Amino acid sequence: MKVPLLKLKEQFAALRDEIIDAIVPILDNQRGVNGPEIGQFEQLIAD
């Protein structure tokens, strides 16, 4: 049985702008730990 390889480069390309838009504010305000975006992310994962 062949297991297909992940095409991470293609997957990232499709989501790149969304990922960059989400990460840049966290890097800019340097509140990666206990920052508001992290709290929102944790809540989304918990639900």
mmCIF entry with sequence, helices, sheets and N, C-alpha, C, O atoms, coordinates in Angstrom:
data_MODEL
# 
_entry.id   MODEL 
# 
_entity.id                         1 
_entity.type                       polymer 
_entity.pdbx_number_of_molecules   1 
# 
_entity_poly.entity_id                      1 
_entity_poly.type                           'polypeptide(L)' 
_entity_poly.nstd_linkage                   no 
_entity_poly.nstd_monomer                   no 
_entity_poly.pdbx_seq_one_letter_code       MKVPLLKLKEQFAALRDEIIDAIVPILDNQRGVNGPEIGQFEQLIAD 
_entity_poly.pdbx_seq_one_letter_code_can   MKVPLLKLKEQFAALRDEIIDAIVPILDNQRGVNGPEIGQFEQLIAD 
_entity_poly.pdbx_strand_id                 A 
# 
loop_
_entity_poly_seq.entity_id 
_entity_poly_seq.num 
_entity_poly_seq.mon_id 
_entity_poly_seq.hetero 
1 1  MET n 
1 2  LYS n 
1 3  VAL n 
1 4  PRO n 
1 5  LEU n 
1 6  LEU n 
1 7  LYS n 
1 8  LEU n 
1 9  LYS n 
1 10 GLU n 
1 11 GLN n 
1 12 PHE n 
1 13 ALA n 
1 14 ALA n 
1 15 LEU n 
1 16 ARG n 
1 17 ASP n 
1 18 GLU n 
1 19 ILE n 
1 20 ILE n 
1 21 ASP n 
1 22 ALA n 
1 23 ILE n 
1 24 VAL n 
1 25 PRO n 
1 26 ILE n 
1 27 LEU n 
1 28 ASP n 
1 29 ASN n 
1 30 GLN n 
1 31 ARG n 
1 32 GLY n 
1 33 VAL n 
1 34 ASN n 
1 35 GLY n 
1 36 PRO n 
1 37 GLU n 
1 38 ILE n 
1 39 GLY n 
1 40 GLN n 
1 41 PHE n 
1 42 GLU n 
1 43 GLN n 
1 44 LEU n 
1 45 ILE n 
1 46 ALA n 
1 47 ASP n 
# 
_struct_asym.id          A 
_struct_asym.entity_id   1 
# 
loop_
_struct_conf.conf_type_id 
_struct_conf.id 
_struct_conf.pdbx_PDB_helix_id 
_struct_conf.beg_label_comp_id 
_struct_conf.beg_label_asym_id 
_struct_conf.beg_label_seq_id 
_struct_conf.pdbx_beg_PDB_ins_code 
_struct_conf.end_label_comp_id 
_struct_conf.end_label_asym_id 
_struct_conf.end_label_seq_id 
_struct_conf.pdbx_end_PDB_ins_code 
_struct_conf.beg_auth_comp_id 
_struct_conf.beg_auth_asym_id 
_struct_conf.beg_auth_seq_id 
_struct_conf.end_auth_comp_id 
_struct_conf.end_auth_asym_id 
_struct_conf.end_auth_seq_id 
_struct_conf.pdbx_PDB_helix_class 
_struct_conf.details 
_struct_conf.pdbx_PDB_helix_length 
HELX_P HELX_P1 AA1 LEU A 8  ? ASN A 29 ? LEU A 8  ASN A 29 1 ? 22 
HELX_P HELX_P2 AA2 PRO A 36 ? ALA A 46 ? PRO A 36 ALA A 46 1 ? 11 
# 
_struct_conf_type.id          HELX_P 
_struct_conf_type.criteria    ? 
_struct_conf_type.reference   ? 
# 
loop_
_atom_site.group_PDB 
_atom_site.id 
_atom_site.type_symbol 
_atom_site.label_atom_id 
_atom_site.label_alt_id 
_atom_site.label_comp_id 
_atom_site.label_asym_id 
_atom_site.label_entity_id 
_atom_site.label_seq_id 
_atom_site.pdbx_PDB_ins_code 
_atom_site.Cartn_x 
_atom_site.Cartn_y 
_atom_site.Cartn_z 
_atom_site.occupancy 
_atom_site.B_iso_or_equiv 
_atom_site.pdbx_formal_charge 
_atom_site.auth_seq_id 
_atom_site.auth_comp_id 
_atom_site.auth_asym_id 
_atom_site.auth_atom_id 
_atom_site.pdbx_PDB_model_num 
ATOM 1   N N  . MET A 1 1  ? 0.842   -1.170 0.000  1.00 0.00 ? 1  MET A N  1 
ATOM 2   C CA . MET A 1 1  ? 0.000   0.000  0.000  1.00 0.00 ? 1  MET A CA 1 
ATOM 3   C C  . MET A 1 1  ? 0.895   1.243  0.000  1.00 0.00 ? 1  MET A C  1 
ATOM 4   O O  . MET A 1 1  ? 1.791   1.376  0.834  1.00 0.00 ? 1  MET A O  1 
ATOM 5   N N  . LYS A 1 2  ? 0.642   2.136  -0.933 1.00 0.00 ? 2  LYS A N  1 
ATOM 6   C CA . LYS A 1 2  ? 1.411   3.373  -0.998 1.00 0.00 ? 2  LYS A CA 1 
ATOM 7   C C  . LYS A 1 2  ? 0.707   4.456  -0.184 1.00 0.00 ? 2  LYS A C  1 
ATOM 8   O O  . LYS A 1 2  ? -0.509  4.630  -0.256 1.00 0.00 ? 2  LYS A O  1 
ATOM 9   N N  . VAL A 1 3  ? 1.508   5.166  0.583  1.00 0.00 ? 3  VAL A N  1 
ATOM 10  C CA . VAL A 1 3  ? 0.997   6.280  1.375  1.00 0.00 ? 3  VAL A CA 1 
ATOM 11  C C  . VAL A 1 3  ? 1.423   7.568  0.664  1.00 0.00 ? 3  VAL A C  1 
ATOM 12  O O  . VAL A 1 3  ? 2.614   7.798  0.450  1.00 0.00 ? 3  VAL A O  1 
ATOM 13  N N  . PRO A 1 4  ? 0.448   8.404  0.301  1.00 0.00 ? 4  PRO A N  1 
ATOM 14  C CA . PRO A 1 4  ? 0.831   9.627  -0.410 1.00 0.00 ? 4  PRO A CA 1 
ATOM 15  C C  . PRO A 1 4  ? 1.599   10.584 0.495  1.00 0.00 ? 4  PRO A C  1 
ATOM 16  O O  . PRO A 1 4  ? 1.321   10.710 1.688  1.00 0.00 ? 4  PRO A O  1 
ATOM 17  N N  . LEU A 1 5  ? 2.566   11.248 -0.110 1.00 0.00 ? 5  LEU A N  1 
ATOM 18  C CA . LEU A 1 5  ? 3.342   12.233 0.631  1.00 0.00 ? 5  LEU A CA 1 
ATOM 19  C C  . LEU A 1 5  ? 2.516   13.491 0.839  1.00 0.00 ? 5  LEU A C  1 
ATOM 20  O O  . LEU A 1 5  ? 1.639   13.813 0.037  1.00 0.00 ? 5  LEU A O  1 
ATOM 21  N N  . LEU A 1 6  ? 2.800   14.188 1.908  1.00 0.00 ? 6  LEU A N  1 
ATOM 22  C CA . LEU A 1 6  ? 2.131   15.455 2.158  1.00 0.00 ? 6  LEU A CA 1 
ATOM 23  C C  . LEU A 1 6  ? 2.673   16.508 1.204  1.00 0.00 ? 6  LEU A C  1 
ATOM 24  O O  . LEU A 1 6  ? 3.869   16.555 0.917  1.00 0.00 ? 6  LEU A O  1 
ATOM 25  N N  . LYS A 1 7  ? 1.790   17.332 0.731  1.00 0.00 ? 7  LYS A N  1 
ATOM 26  C CA . LYS A 1 7  ? 2.199   18.428 -0.148 1.00 0.00 ? 7  LYS A CA 1 
ATOM 27  C C  . LYS A 1 7  ? 2.091   19.725 0.642  1.00 0.00 ? 7  LYS A C  1 
ATOM 28  O O  . LYS A 1 7  ? 1.238   20.570 0.371  1.00 0.00 ? 7  LYS A O  1 
ATOM 29  N N  . LEU A 1 8  ? 2.974   19.861 1.625  1.00 0.00 ? 8  LEU A N  1 
ATOM 30  C CA . LEU A 1 8  ? 2.911   20.996 2.531  1.00 0.00 ? 8  LEU A CA 1 
ATOM 31  C C  . LEU A 1 8  ? 3.132   22.324 1.825  1.00 0.00 ? 8  LEU A C  1 
ATOM 32  O O  . LEU A 1 8  ? 2.519   23.327 2.188  1.00 0.00 ? 8  LEU A O  1 
ATOM 33  N N  . LYS A 1 9  ? 3.991   22.341 0.833  1.00 0.00 ? 9  LYS A N  1 
ATOM 34  C CA . LYS A 1 9  ? 4.256   23.590 0.122  1.00 0.00 ? 9  LYS A CA 1 
ATOM 35  C C  . LYS A 1 9  ? 2.990   24.094 -0.565 1.00 0.00 ? 9  LYS A C  1 
ATOM 36  O O  . LYS A 1 9  ? 2.702   25.290 -0.533 1.00 0.00 ? 9  LYS A O  1 
ATOM 37  N N  . GLU A 1 10 ? 2.242   23.200 -1.178 1.00 0.00 ? 10 GLU A N  1 
ATOM 38  C CA . GLU A 1 10 ? 0.997   23.576 -1.839 1.00 0.00 ? 10 GLU A CA 1 
ATOM 39  C C  . GLU A 1 10 ? -0.062  23.988 -0.821 1.00 0.00 ? 10 GLU A C  1 
ATOM 40  O O  . GLU A 1 10 ? -0.796  24.952 -1.039 1.00 0.00 ? 10 GLU A O  1 
ATOM 41  N N  . GLN A 1 11 ? -0.139  23.263 0.282  1.00 0.00 ? 11 GLN A N  1 
ATOM 42  C CA . GLN A 1 11 ? -1.118  23.594 1.318  1.00 0.00 ? 11 GLN A CA 1 
ATOM 43  C C  . GLN A 1 11 ? -0.808  24.959 1.929  1.00 0.00 ? 11 GLN A C  1 
ATOM 44  O O  . GLN A 1 11 ? -1.712  25.765 2.149  1.00 0.00 ? 11 GLN A O  1 
ATOM 45  N N  . PHE A 1 12 ? 0.464   25.212 2.200  1.00 0.00 ? 12 PHE A N  1 
ATOM 46  C CA . PHE A 1 12 ? 0.861   26.494 2.759  1.00 0.00 ? 12 PHE A CA 1 
ATOM 47  C C  . PHE A 1 12 ? 0.582   27.624 1.774  1.00 0.00 ? 12 PHE A C  1 
ATOM 48  O O  . PHE A 1 12 ? 0.112   28.688 2.175  1.00 0.00 ? 12 PHE A O  1 
ATOM 49  N N  . ALA A 1 13 ? 0.863   27.411 0.503  1.00 0.00 ? 13 ALA A N  1 
ATOM 50  C CA . ALA A 1 13 ? 0.639   28.442 -0.514 1.00 0.00 ? 13 ALA A CA 1 
ATOM 51  C C  . ALA A 1 13 ? -0.820  28.870 -0.536 1.00 0.00 ? 13 ALA A C  1 
ATOM 52  O O  . ALA A 1 13 ? -1.122  30.051 -0.708 1.00 0.00 ? 13 ALA A O  1 
ATOM 53  N N  . ALA A 1 14 ? -1.721  27.918 -0.364 1.00 0.00 ? 14 ALA A N  1 
ATOM 54  C CA . ALA A 1 14 ? -3.150  28.229 -0.386 1.00 0.00 ? 14 ALA A CA 1 
ATOM 55  C C  . ALA A 1 14 ? -3.572  29.054 0.829  1.00 0.00 ? 14 ALA A C  1 
ATOM 56  O O  . ALA A 1 14 ? -4.527  29.826 0.746  1.00 0.00 ? 14 ALA A O  1 
ATOM 57  N N  . LEU A 1 15 ? -2.877  28.901 1.950  1.00 0.00 ? 15 LEU A N  1 
ATOM 58  C CA . LEU A 1 15 ? -3.248  29.566 3.197  1.00 0.00 ? 15 LEU A CA 1 
ATOM 59  C C  . LEU A 1 15 ? -2.276  30.669 3.621  1.00 0.00 ? 15 LEU A C  1 
ATOM 60  O O  . LEU A 1 15 ? -2.461  31.305 4.658  1.00 0.00 ? 15 LEU A O  1 
ATOM 61  N N  . ARG A 1 16 ? -1.251  30.888 2.816  1.00 0.00 ? 16 ARG A N  1 
ATOM 62  C CA . ARG A 1 16 ? -0.150  31.773 3.207  1.00 0.00 ? 16 ARG A CA 1 
ATOM 63  C C  . ARG A 1 16 ? -0.617  33.150 3.679  1.00 0.00 ? 16 ARG A C  1 
ATOM 64  O O  . ARG A 1 16 ? -0.237  33.588 4.765  1.00 0.00 ? 16 ARG A O  1 
ATOM 65  N N  . ASP A 1 17 ? -1.421  33.828 2.891  1.00 0.00 ? 17 ASP A N  1 
ATOM 66  C CA . ASP A 1 17 ? -1.835  35.187 3.249  1.00 0.00 ? 17 ASP A CA 1 
ATOM 67  C C  . ASP A 1 17 ? -2.604  35.213 4.561  1.00 0.00 ? 17 ASP A C  1 
ATOM 68  O O  . ASP A 1 17 ? -2.406  36.103 5.388  1.00 0.00 ? 17 ASP A O  1 
ATOM 69  N N  . GLU A 1 18 ? -3.479  34.240 4.747  1.00 0.00 ? 18 GLU A N  1 
ATOM 70  C CA . GLU A 1 18 ? -4.254  34.159 5.989  1.00 0.00 ? 18 GLU A CA 1 
ATOM 71  C C  . GLU A 1 18 ? -3.347  33.901 7.190  1.00 0.00 ? 18 GLU A C  1 
ATOM 72  O O  . GLU A 1 18 ? -3.538  34.487 8.256  1.00 0.00 ? 18 GLU A O  1 
ATOM 73  N N  . ILE A 1 19 ? -2.371  33.032 7.017  1.00 0.00 ? 19 ILE A N  1 
ATOM 74  C CA . ILE A 1 19 ? -1.440  32.713 8.099  1.00 0.00 ? 19 ILE A CA 1 
ATOM 75  C C  . ILE A 1 19 ? -0.591  33.932 8.443  1.00 0.00 ? 19 ILE A C  1 
ATOM 76  O O  . ILE A 1 19 ? -0.428  34.267 9.617  1.00 0.00 ? 19 ILE A O  1 
ATOM 77  N N  . ILE A 1 20 ? -0.050  34.594 7.424  1.00 0.00 ? 20 ILE A N  1 
ATOM 78  C CA . ILE A 1 20 ? 0.783   35.774 7.647  1.00 0.00 ? 20 ILE A CA 1 
ATOM 79  C C  . ILE A 1 20 ? -0.021  36.871 8.342  1.00 0.00 ? 20 ILE A C  1 
ATOM 80  O O  . ILE A 1 20 ? 0.465   37.501 9.281  1.00 0.00 ? 20 ILE A O  1 
ATOM 81  N N  . ASP A 1 21 ? -1.255  37.097 7.877  1.00 0.00 ? 21 ASP A N  1 
ATOM 82  C CA . ASP A 1 21 ? -2.108  38.124 8.493  1.00 0.00 ? 21 ASP A CA 1 
ATOM 83  C C  . ASP A 1 21 ? -2.402  37.824 9.961  1.00 0.00 ? 21 ASP A C  1 
ATOM 84  O O  . ASP A 1 21 ? -2.581  38.745 10.757 1.00 0.00 ? 21 ASP A O  1 
ATOM 85  N N  . ALA A 1 22 ? -2.453  36.552 10.322 1.00 0.00 ? 22 ALA A N  1 
ATOM 86  C CA . ALA A 1 22 ? -2.724  36.180 11.712 1.00 0.00 ? 22 ALA A CA 1 
ATOM 87  C C  . ALA A 1 22 ? -1.467  36.264 12.587 1.00 0.00 ? 22 ALA A C  1 
ATOM 88  O O  . ALA A 1 22 ? -1.554  36.589 13.771 1.00 0.00 ? 22 ALA A O  1 
ATOM 89  N N  . ILE A 1 23 ? -0.319  35.975 12.010 1.00 0.00 ? 23 ILE A N  1 
ATOM 90  C CA . ILE A 1 23 ? 0.915   35.911 12.798 1.00 0.00 ? 23 ILE A CA 1 
ATOM 91  C C  . ILE A 1 23 ? 1.566   37.284 13.004 1.00 0.00 ? 23 ILE A C  1 
ATOM 92  O O  . ILE A 1 23 ? 2.105   37.550 14.079 1.00 0.00 ? 23 ILE A O  1 
ATOM 93  N N  . VAL A 1 24 ? 1.526   38.144 12.009 1.00 0.00 ? 24 VAL A N  1 
ATOM 94  C CA . VAL A 1 24 ? 2.227   39.427 12.079 1.00 0.00 ? 24 VAL A CA 1 
ATOM 95  C C  . VAL A 1 24 ? 1.798   40.274 13.284 1.00 0.00 ? 24 VAL A C  1 
ATOM 96  O O  . VAL A 1 24 ? 2.671   40.812 13.965 1.00 0.00 ? 24 VAL A O  1 
ATOM 97  N N  . PRO A 1 25 ? 0.506   40.420 13.583 1.00 0.00 ? 25 PRO A N  1 
ATOM 98  C CA . PRO A 1 25 ? 0.140   41.213 14.765 1.00 0.00 ? 25 PRO A CA 1 
ATOM 99  C C  . PRO A 1 25 ? 0.698   40.635 16.070 1.00 0.00 ? 25 PRO A C  1 
ATOM 100 O O  . PRO A 1 25 ? 1.055   41.387 16.976 1.00 0.00 ? 25 PRO A O  1 
ATOM 101 N N  . ILE A 1 26 ? 0.771   39.335 16.166 1.00 0.00 ? 26 ILE A N  1 
ATOM 102 C CA . ILE A 1 26 ? 1.324   38.700 17.365 1.00 0.00 ? 26 ILE A CA 1 
ATOM 103 C C  . ILE A 1 26 ? 2.816   39.014 17.481 1.00 0.00 ? 26 ILE A C  1 
ATOM 104 O O  . ILE A 1 26 ? 3.308   39.310 18.570 1.00 0.00 ? 26 ILE A O  1 
ATOM 105 N N  . LEU A 1 27 ? 3.522   38.949 16.371 1.00 0.00 ? 27 LEU A N  1 
ATOM 106 C CA . LEU A 1 27 ? 4.948   39.264 16.380 1.00 0.00 ? 27 LEU A CA 1 
ATOM 107 C C  . LEU A 1 27 ? 5.185   40.748 16.639 1.00 0.00 ? 27 LEU A C  1 
ATOM 108 O O  . LEU A 1 27 ? 6.119   41.117 17.351 1.00 0.00 ? 27 LEU A O  1 
ATOM 109 N N  . ASP A 1 28 ? 4.340   41.594 16.062 1.00 0.00 ? 28 ASP A N  1 
ATOM 110 C CA . ASP A 1 28 ? 4.503   43.038 16.246 1.00 0.00 ? 28 ASP A CA 1 
ATOM 111 C C  . ASP A 1 28 ? 4.314   43.470 17.694 1.00 0.00 ? 28 ASP A C  1 
ATOM 112 O O  . ASP A 1 28 ? 5.079   44.292 18.198 1.00 0.00 ? 28 ASP A O  1 
ATOM 113 N N  . ASN A 1 29 ? 3.295   42.922 18.374 1.00 0.00 ? 29 ASN A N  1 
ATOM 114 C CA . ASN A 1 29 ? 3.066   43.355 19.755 1.00 0.00 ? 29 ASN A CA 1 
ATOM 115 C C  . ASN A 1 29 ? 3.804   42.485 20.773 1.00 0.00 ? 29 ASN A C  1 
ATOM 116 O O  . ASN A 1 29 ? 3.754   42.752 21.974 1.00 0.00 ? 29 ASN A O  1 
ATOM 117 N N  . GLN A 1 30 ? 4.486   41.451 20.294 1.00 0.00 ? 30 GLN A N  1 
ATOM 118 C CA . GLN A 1 30 ? 5.323   40.567 21.122 1.00 0.00 ? 30 GLN A CA 1 
ATOM 119 C C  . GLN A 1 30 ? 4.557   39.993 22.316 1.00 0.00 ? 30 GLN A C  1 
ATOM 120 O O  . GLN A 1 30 ? 5.106   39.847 23.408 1.00 0.00 ? 30 GLN A O  1 
ATOM 121 N N  . ARG A 1 31 ? 3.290   39.673 22.091 1.00 0.00 ? 31 ARG A N  1 
ATOM 122 C CA . ARG A 1 31 ? 2.483   39.079 23.154 1.00 0.00 ? 31 ARG A CA 1 
ATOM 123 C C  . ARG A 1 31 ? 2.053   37.671 22.741 1.00 0.00 ? 31 ARG A C  1 
ATOM 124 O O  . ARG A 1 31 ? 0.869   37.337 22.769 1.00 0.00 ? 31 ARG A O  1 
ATOM 125 N N  . GLY A 1 32 ? 3.019   36.866 22.365 1.00 0.00 ? 32 GLY A N  1 
ATOM 126 C CA . GLY A 1 32 ? 2.720   35.497 21.958 1.00 0.00 ? 32 GLY A CA 1 
ATOM 127 C C  . GLY A 1 32 ? 2.244   34.631 23.094 1.00 0.00 ? 32 GLY A C  1 
ATOM 128 O O  . GLY A 1 32 ? 1.506   33.670 22.874 1.00 0.00 ? 32 GLY A O  1 
ATOM 129 N N  . VAL A 1 33 ? 2.649   34.950 24.302 1.00 0.00 ? 33 VAL A N  1 
ATOM 130 C CA . VAL A 1 33 ? 2.219   34.198 25.477 1.00 0.00 ? 33 VAL A CA 1 
ATOM 131 C C  . VAL A 1 33 ? 1.195   35.051 26.218 1.00 0.00 ? 33 VAL A C  1 
ATOM 132 O O  . VAL A 1 33 ? 1.482   36.185 26.603 1.00 0.00 ? 33 VAL A O  1 
ATOM 133 N N  . ASN A 1 34 ? 0.013   34.506 26.411 1.00 0.00 ? 34 ASN A N  1 
ATOM 134 C CA . ASN A 1 34 ? -1.080  35.182 27.107 1.00 0.00 ? 34 ASN A CA 1 
ATOM 135 C C  . ASN A 1 34 ? -1.573  36.451 26.415 1.00 0.00 ? 34 ASN A C  1 
ATOM 136 O O  . ASN A 1 34 ? -2.192  37.299 27.058 1.00 0.00 ? 34 ASN A O  1 
ATOM 137 N N  . GLY A 1 35 ? -1.313  36.594 25.130 1.00 0.00 ? 35 GLY A N  1 
ATOM 138 C CA . GLY A 1 35 ? -1.841  37.725 24.379 1.00 0.00 ? 35 GLY A CA 1 
ATOM 139 C C  . GLY A 1 35 ? -3.282  37.466 23.973 1.00 0.00 ? 35 GLY A C  1 
ATOM 140 O O  . GLY A 1 35 ? -3.751  36.332 24.066 1.00 0.00 ? 35 GLY A O  1 
ATOM 141 N N  . PRO A 1 36 ? -3.994  38.494 23.527 1.00 0.00 ? 36 PRO A N  1 
ATOM 142 C CA . PRO A 1 36 ? -5.401  38.337 23.183 1.00 0.00 ? 36 PRO A CA 1 
ATOM 143 C C  . PRO A 1 36 ? -5.647  37.353 22.035 1.00 0.00 ? 36 PRO A C  1 
ATOM 144 O O  . PRO A 1 36 ? -6.621  36.600 22.058 1.00 0.00 ? 36 PRO A O  1 
ATOM 145 N N  . GLU A 1 37 ? -4.763  37.362 21.033 1.00 0.00 ? 37 GLU A N  1 
ATOM 146 C CA . GLU A 1 37 ? -4.941  36.431 19.911 1.00 0.00 ? 37 GLU A CA 1 
ATOM 147 C C  . GLU A 1 37 ? -4.766  34.988 20.364 1.00 0.00 ? 37 GLU A C  1 
ATOM 148 O O  . GLU A 1 37 ? -5.466  34.092 19.890 1.00 0.00 ? 37 GLU A O  1 
ATOM 149 N N  . ILE A 1 38 ? -3.836  34.767 21.275 1.00 0.00 ? 38 ILE A N  1 
ATOM 150 C CA . ILE A 1 38 ? -3.607  33.415 21.772 1.00 0.00 ? 38 ILE A CA 1 
ATOM 151 C C  . ILE A 1 38 ? -4.815  32.949 22.579 1.00 0.00 ? 38 ILE A C  1 
ATOM 152 O O  . ILE A 1 38 ? -5.228  31.795 22.472 1.00 0.00 ? 38 ILE A O  1 
ATOM 153 N N  . GLY A 1 39 ? -5.378  33.841 23.382 1.00 0.00 ? 39 GLY A N  1 
ATOM 154 C CA . GLY A 1 39 ? -6.583  33.498 24.143 1.00 0.00 ? 39 GLY A CA 1 
ATOM 155 C C  . GLY A 1 39 ? -7.738  33.143 23.227 1.00 0.00 ? 39 GLY A C  1 
ATOM 156 O O  . GLY A 1 39 ? -8.476  32.196 23.500 1.00 0.00 ? 39 GLY A O  1 
ATOM 157 N N  . GLN A 1 40 ? -7.906  33.891 22.138 1.00 0.00 ? 40 GLN A N  1 
ATOM 158 C CA . GLN A 1 40 ? -8.963  33.589 21.164 1.00 0.00 ? 40 GLN A CA 1 
ATOM 159 C C  . GLN A 1 40 ? -8.717  32.235 20.509 1.00 0.00 ? 40 GLN A C  1 
ATOM 160 O O  . GLN A 1 40 ? -9.648  31.452 20.321 1.00 0.00 ? 40 GLN A O  1 
ATOM 161 N N  . PHE A 1 41 ? -7.473  31.966 20.166 1.00 0.00 ? 41 PHE A N  1 
ATOM 162 C CA . PHE A 1 41 ? -7.120  30.682 19.557 1.00 0.00 ? 41 PHE A CA 1 
ATOM 163 C C  . PHE A 1 41 ? -7.401  29.531 20.519 1.00 0.00 ? 41 PHE A C  1 
ATOM 164 O O  . PHE A 1 41 ? -7.966  28.511 20.124 1.00 0.00 ? 41 PHE A O  1 
ATOM 165 N N  . GLU A 1 42 ? -7.014  29.692 21.759 1.00 0.00 ? 42 GLU A N  1 
ATOM 166 C CA . GLU A 1 42 ? -7.257  28.646 22.762 1.00 0.00 ? 42 GLU A CA 1 
ATOM 167 C C  . GLU A 1 42 ? -8.744  28.389 22.933 1.00 0.00 ? 42 GLU A C  1 
ATOM 168 O O  . GLU A 1 42 ? -9.166  27.243 23.088 1.00 0.00 ? 42 GLU A O  1 
ATOM 169 N N  . GLN A 1 43 ? -9.544  29.459 22.904 1.00 0.00 ? 43 GLN A N  1 
ATOM 170 C CA . GLN A 1 43 ? -10.986 29.294 23.048 1.00 0.00 ? 43 GLN A CA 1 
ATOM 171 C C  . GLN A 1 43 ? -11.575 28.549 21.859 1.00 0.00 ? 43 GLN A C  1 
ATOM 172 O O  . GLN A 1 43 ? -12.448 27.697 22.029 1.00 0.00 ? 43 GLN A O  1 
ATOM 173 N N  . LEU A 1 44 ? -11.101 28.865 20.653 1.00 0.00 ? 44 LEU A N  1 
ATOM 174 C CA . LEU A 1 44 ? -11.576 28.173 19.467 1.00 0.00 ? 44 LEU A CA 1 
ATOM 175 C C  . LEU A 1 44 ? -11.266 26.681 19.536 1.00 0.00 ? 44 LEU A C  1 
ATOM 176 O O  . LEU A 1 44 ? -12.103 25.849 19.186 1.00 0.00 ? 44 LEU A O  1 
ATOM 177 N N  . ILE A 1 45 ? -10.067 26.352 19.985 1.00 0.00 ? 45 ILE A N  1 
ATOM 178 C CA . ILE A 1 45 ? -9.663  24.953 20.085 1.00 0.00 ? 45 ILE A CA 1 
ATOM 179 C C  . ILE A 1 45 ? -10.479 24.230 21.149 1.00 0.00 ? 45 ILE A C  1 
ATOM 180 O O  . ILE A 1 45 ? -10.833 23.064 20.976 1.00 0.00 ? 45 ILE A O  1 
ATOM 181 N N  . ALA A 1 46 ? -10.779 24.921 22.254 1.00 0.00 ? 46 ALA A N  1 
ATOM 182 C CA . ALA A 1 46 ? -11.521 24.299 23.354 1.00 0.00 ? 46 ALA A CA 1 
ATOM 183 C C  . ALA A 1 46 ? -12.971 24.005 22.970 1.00 0.00 ? 46 ALA A C  1 
ATOM 184 O O  . ALA A 1 46 ? -13.568 23.042 23.451 1.00 0.00 ? 46 ALA A O  1 
ATOM 185 N N  . ASP A 1 47 ? -13.528 24.850 22.093 1.00 0.00 ? 47 ASP A N  1 
ATOM 186 C CA . ASP A 1 47 ? -14.931 24.668 21.700 1.00 0.00 ? 47 ASP A CA 1 
ATOM 187 C C  . ASP A 1 47 ? -15.076 23.590 20.708 1.00 0.00 ? 47 ASP A C  1 
ATOM 188 O O  . ASP A 1 47 ? -16.189 23.302 20.268 1.00 0.00 ? 47 ASP A O  1 
# 
